[in-house]
Amino acid sequence: MAGPSQRQVTDEVWDDDRVKSFLEMESYSGNVDFHLLMRAYRGMRPADFERFLPFFIDANHDLDATDDQGRTLWSIIEGHRQGADFIALRKKH
């Protein structure tokens, strides 16, 4: 059971600034586009991720960026329990 400091908030409303904050990157040595997508996937609910994707695209980031093993986010998450929801959002763009 999660303690007070580990409690996950699932009903919080995110404004555009919060969604866009996932485009900000501290120094990172791998593929930044892949890392931004993975971070957004791990940190957002599908509805927030759907709002994130146009910001990501408008900033000229690559939706099909790969990790150091040549995998896209989409290929990694296709077996995840909720991955299909995110993949469906990718197909819209």
C-alpha positions in Angstrom: 0.0 0.0 0.0 1.4 3.4 -0.9 2.1 5.9 1.8 1.1 9.5 1.7 4.2 10.5 -0.2 3.7 7.8 -2.7 0.1 8.3 -3.4 -0.7 8.6 -7.1 -3.1 11.3 -8.1 -5.4 10.1 -10.9 -8.2 12.7 -10.9 -6.0 15.8 -11.2 -6.9 18.2 -14.1 -3.8 19.1 -16.2 -3.7 22.5 -18.0 -1.9 23.0 -21.3 1.2 24.3 -19.5 1.5 21.1 -17.5 1.1 19.0 -20.6 3.6 21.1 -22.5 6.1 20.8 -19.6 6.8 17.2 -20.9 8.5 18.8 -23.9 11.2 20.3 -21.7 14.3 18.2 -21.5 17.2 18.3 -19.2 20.4 17.0 -20.6 20.1 13.5 -22.0 22.5 11.5 -24.1 20.0 9.3 -26.0 17.4 10.1 -28.5 15.6 13.1 -27.0 12.4 12.6 -29.0 12.1 9.0 -27.9 12.8 10.0 -24.3 10.1 12.7 -24.3 7.5 10.3 -25.7 8.4 7.6 -23.1 8.3 10.2 -20.3 4.9 11.4 -21.5 3.6 7.9 -21.8 4.7 7.0 -18.3 3.4 10.2 -16.8 0.1 10.9 -18.5 -3.3 9.4 -18.8 -4.5 8.8 -22.4 -6.6 12.0 -22.4 -3.5 14.1 -21.4 -1.3 12.2 -23.9 -3.8 12.9 -26.6 -3.4 16.6 -25.9 0.4 16.3 -25.7 0.8 14.8 -29.2 -0.1 17.9 -31.2 2.4 20.0 -29.0 5.0 17.3 -29.7 4.4 17.4 -33.4 4.2 21.2 -33.6 7.7 21.3 -31.9 9.0 19.2 -34.8 9.6 16.1 -32.7 9.5 12.6 -34.3 6.7 10.3 -33.3 8.6 7.4 -34.6 11.9 8.1 -32.7 13.7 5.0 -31.5 15.7 4.1 -28.5 19.3 2.8 -28.6 17.9 -0.7 -29.6 16.0 0.7 -32.5 12.6 0.3 -30.9 9.8 2.9 -31.1 7.6 3.7 -28.1 4.8 2.1 -30.0 6.6 -1.2 -30.4 7.5 -1.3 -26.8 4.0 -0.6 -25.4 2.0 -2.8 -27.8 2.1 -5.5 -25.1 1.3 -3.3 -22.2 -2.1 -3.5 -20.6 -3.1 0.0 -21.6 -0.7 0.4 -24.5 -3.5 0.0 -27.1 -5.1 3.2 -25.9 -1.9 5.1 -26.5 -1.2 3.4 -29.9 -4.7 4.3 -31.0 -3.9 8.0 -30.3 -0.7 7.7 -32.3 -2.7 6.4 -35.3 -4.7 9.6 -35.3 -1.5 11.6 -36.0 
